Amino acid sequence: MKKFISGWSLIKIFTFLVYVWMFTPIIAVVILSFNPQQFGSFPMEGFSFKWYVKLSHNSTILDAFKNSLVLGSCTAVLATAFGVPAAMAFIRYEFRGKEFLNTLLIAPIMIPEVVLGVALLLFIRWLQQPKSFALLLIGHVVLTLPYVLLIVQARLVGIKKEYEEAALSLGANPFQTFREITFPLLAPAILAGMLFAFTISFDDVTATLFWATAQNQTVPVKIFGMLRNSISPEINALGAVMIVLTVSTPLLAGYISRKFAKGTGK
Amino acid sequence: MKNKSWKPWILLSPSLTAVFLLLVIPICFVVVYSFWLRAPSGQDIPAFQFGNYAKFFADFFYPSILLNTLRVALETVILCLILGYIPAYFFYKTESRFKPFLMILVMLPFWISFIIRTLSWINILGDSGLINHLLLKYNIISTPLAMLYNEGAVIMGLLQYLLPFMILNIYVSLDGIDKSLAEAAKSLGCTEWQAFKEVTLPLSLPGVSAGCLLVFVLTCGTYLPPMILGGPGNEMIANLIFKRIIGTLDWPFGSAISTILMLLLMVIVYTYNRYMGINQIFKTLSNES
């Protein structure tokens, strides 16, 4: 027993060290963004918001931010609009080729993003269309659709079919059944799917670098461009803003939905 | 029931159309394009010839990058496995009331931009980064250690990106194991370690192998860590594709390299699916949110 306890504490220490390893670089980005020095590195000399102020005056970065927000939101809406009906089909119906089609729709996860980037760009070029916002949007919908599908499917499996059948037998039409029964039960998964799609779209860089143009940048693409001239405190500041934004969104949404659920429960 | 058979197809048609138009057809295009010719003027000429593939295998330059990619991917998988199994086992065993909080922390990196996580290592490993700063400050070294722009730095970046995938895959597998099995083994005289080795570890292998496959595939398809944290000798296959397509606009050759990468990964995924079943990965990914 004594030996096990020491083994267990080794596991604890190791896990703690993995956490330290995982979060030190991220925390360093946030800390260094407050370093007033020209070269964003240690040691810290003072504390200032000057890089944030500088960021807020940089119009190309603000444009990229706006672009990213619009793109992420449109992606989230479209990916759920496509993904939720597909999930319903896979979970609620039996039909030929179901397994194969399910794998096909989830396949983009297993295809290297760099290949997805090349493929769509090549296709658009063949159609002689310019790179545009629409290209970014359709690309991001393809990237995020599998995740929305997986999340909604997992939740739908847990919702008893009997609820829907009861509504139907009591005279509701299929659309009413979906609106009154399925949708409210499915709402948390839909919200989670949308958030996931938004964050993937907001953060993606591997495939997006193929599709973006100087006029149509997202924040990660902009950061990639800025990196060409080595890391600067401005990049750290932009990174810190991104971290706070993409981390707080899901946490806040979780908090709100819990609060909302409690409110209606009374 | 017969009159209902068209219903799932209506529900499926938007996503099937999207995936077919925007994924299946474009990928077929990549394969077709890989046989085309590139004229010296930069024009792409439709053709059916294997020149692009011959160019890839003409000398050791390109195959060595392919081998380099596979080696880095394998190293990343092994390190991920070591760094990932122990925390996953900790989550399985712990009765701490902080467990949900700790689990959320592990997921947190999923929500942080890949490019930021990658470049954040410059702040740690760079000449004036955290490690060199501390070592210099306490006079352990007199000149900064060169830790950036080598394979070690690339693997650091890859691990940062992929470790959460590995931990979650293993945890989902461990979580499905009845804890009383290991207890039974112990009551029959096994030591804690034997019970783990004979009972828990074998039962967690589906998650382990799913995590390994995912980490391997994702490593092979990424170019950002080698580009940002690596030196000239650390290029991977995806960097090659990026350079050909974005840099030199050599579409046929870029397509050929993409096709080679896809074929390689298809063989690996197919073999895996044959013996392990791919569903384990999807099961874990749907738990991510």
Contacts between the chains, C-beta under 8 A, distances in Angstrom:
chain1	res1	chain2	res2	distance
A	3	B	192	7.4
A	4	B	192	4.5
A	7	B	192	6.7
A	7	B	193	7.5
A	8	B	93	7.6
A	11	B	86	5.7
A	11	B	89	6.5
A	11	B	90	5.3
A	11	B	93	7.7
A	12	B	90	6.6
A	14	B	86	4.8
A	14	B	87	7.5
A	14	B	90	7.9
A	15	B	86	6.2
A	15	B	87	4.4
A	15	B	90	4.4
A	18	B	83	5.7
A	18	B	86	7.3
A	18	B	87	5.2
A	18	B	163	7.5
A	19	B	87	7.9
A	19	B	102	8.0
A	19	B	105	6.7
A	21	B	83	7.9
A	22	B	109	6.5
A	22	B	160	6.8
A	22	B	163	6.7
A	23	B	105	7.8
A	24	B	124	6.4
A	24	B	130	7.2
A	25	B	117	7.0
A	25	B	120	3.6
A	25	B	121	5.5
A	25	B	123	6.4
A	25	B	124	5.1
A	25	B	160	6.8
A	26	B	109	7.6
A	26	B	112	6.4
A	26	B	116	7.8
A	26	B	117	6.9
A	26	B	120	5.8
A	28	B	120	6.3
A	28	B	123	4.4
A	28	B	124	6.1
A	28	B	130	5.9
A	29	B	116	6.5
A	29	B	120	4.8
A	29	B	123	6.3
A	32	B	123	5.8
A	39	B	128	7.0
A	40	B	123	7.5
A	41	B	123	6.9
A	41	B	126	6.7
A	41	B	128	3.7
A	41	B	129	6.5
A	41	B	133	7.5
A	42	B	123	7.8
A	42	B	128	6.3
A	42	B	129	6.8
A	42	B	130	5.7
A	42	B	133	3.8
A	43	B	133	6.2
A	43	B	137	7.8
A	81	B	14	7.3
A	82	B	14	4.8
A	82	B	15	4.3
A	82	B	18	5.9
A	83	B	15	6.5
A	85	B	10	7.9
A	85	B	11	3.9
A	85	B	12	7.1
A	85	B	14	6.6
A	85	B	15	7.4
A	86	B	11	6.4
A	86	B	12	5.3
A	86	B	14	7.5
A	86	B	15	4.2
A	86	B	16	7.7
A	88	B	11	5.3
A	89	B	7	7.7
A	89	B	8	3.8
A	89	B	9	7.7
A	89	B	11	3.9
A	89	B	12	4.6
A	90	B	8	7.8
A	90	B	12	8.0
A	92	B	8	7.7
A	93	B	4	7.6
A	93	B	7	6.4
A	93	B	8	3.8
A	93	B	11	7.8
A	95	B	5	6.6
A	95	B	8	5.0
A	95	B	9	7.3
A	101	B	12	6.9
A	101	B	16	6.9
A	103	B	278	7.5
A	104	B	16	7.9
A	104	B	19	6.5
A	104	B	24	7.8
A	105	B	15	5.9
A	105	B	16	7.4
A	105	B	19	5.7
A	106	B	282	5.9
A	107	B	19	7.9
A	107	B	23	7.6
A	108	B	19	7.4
A	108	B	23	6.1
A	109	B	281	8.0
A	109	B	282	8.0
A	109	B	285	6.7
A	110	B	217	6.0
A	110	B	265	7.6
A	110	B	269	6.0
A	110	B	278	7.9
A	110	B	281	7.9
A	111	B	23	7.8
A	111	B	27	7.5
A	111	B	221	7.7
A	111	B	262	7.3
A	111	B	265	8.0
A	112	B	217	7.1
A	112	B	218	7.9
A	112	B	220	6.2
A	112	B	221	2.5
A	112	B	222	7.7
A	112	B	238	6.7
A	112	B	261	6.1
A	112	B	262	7.3
A	112	B	265	6.6
A	113	B	221	5.5
A	113	B	222	7.2
A	114	B	221	5.3
A	114	B	222	7.2
A	114	B	223	6.1
A	114	B	238	4.3
A	114	B	241	5.3
A	114	B	242	6.6
A	114	B	258	7.4
A	114	B	261	7.7
A	115	B	27	7.2
A	115	B	30	6.9
A	115	B	221	6.8
A	115	B	241	7.6
A	115	B	258	4.9
A	115	B	261	6.4
A	115	B	262	5.7
A	116	B	23	7.3
A	118	B	30	6.1
A	118	B	241	6.2
A	118	B	245	5.6
A	118	B	254	6.3
A	118	B	255	7.0
A	118	B	258	5.1
A	119	B	23	7.3
A	119	B	26	3.7
A	119	B	27	4.8
A	119	B	29	6.5
A	119	B	30	4.9
A	119	B	258	7.5
A	120	B	22	6.4
A	120	B	26	5.1
A	121	B	245	7.1
A	122	B	26	6.4
A	122	B	29	5.3
A	122	B	30	6.0
A	122	B	33	6.0
A	122	B	251	6.6
A	122	B	255	6.8
A	123	B	22	7.8
A	123	B	25	6.6
A	123	B	26	3.9
A	123	B	29	5.3
A	125	B	251	7.7
A	126	B	29	6.4
A	138	B	18	7.6
A	138	B	22	5.5
A	139	B	22	7.5
A	141	B	18	6.5
A	141	B	22	7.7
A	142	B	18	6.7
A	142	B	19	6.9
A	142	B	22	4.9
A	142	B	23	5.6
A	145	B	15	6.2
A	145	B	18	6.9
A	145	B	19	7.1
A	147	B	285	7.0
A	147	B	288	7.7
A	149	B	15	7.4
A	150	B	282	6.1
A	150	B	285	5.4
A	150	B	286	3.8
A	151	B	286	5.7
A	151	B	288	7.8
A	151	B	289	5.1
A	153	B	286	6.6
A	154	B	286	3.9
A	154	B	287	7.0
A	192	B	289	4.1
A	193	B	289	7.3
A	195	B	289	7.4
A	196	B	288	7.5
A	196	B	289	5.4
A	199	B	110	7.8
A	199	B	111	5.4
A	202	B	113	7.6
A	203	B	111	7.7
A	203	B	112	7.3
A	203	B	113	4.0
A	203	B	114	6.1
A	203	B	115	7.9
A	204	B	114	7.6
A	205	B	113	7.2
A	205	B	114	5.8
A	205	B	115	4.7
A	205	B	224	6.5
A	206	B	114	7.2
A	206	B	221	7.6
A	206	B	222	6.1
A	206	B	223	7.0
A	206	B	224	6.3
A	206	B	238	8.0
A	209	B	242	7.5
A	209	B	246	7.2
A	210	B	242	7.9
A	210	B	245	6.9
A	210	B	246	6.9
A	219	B	113	7.8
A	220	B	113	5.5
A	220	B	114	7.5
A	220	B	115	4.7
A	220	B	116	7.9
A	223	B	113	7.8
A	223	B	115	5.4
A	223	B	116	7.1
A	223	B	119	7.4
A	224	B	115	6.1
A	227	B	115	8.0
A	227	B	119	6.3
A	227	B	228	6.5
A	231	B	119	6.1
A	231	B	122	4.9
A	231	B	123	7.2
A	231	B	126	7.6
A	235	B	119	6.9
A	236	B	123	7.3
A	239	B	113	7.6
A	239	B	116	4.3
A	239	B	119	7.2
A	239	B	120	7.1
A	242	B	112	7.5
A	242	B	113	5.3
A	242	B	116	5.8
A	243	B	112	5.5
A	243	B	113	7.7
A	243	B	116	6.5
A	246	B	111	4.8
A	246	B	112	6.1
A	246	B	113	6.7
A	247	B	108	6.2
A	247	B	111	5.3
A	247	B	112	6.5
A	249	B	111	7.8
A	250	B	111	6.1
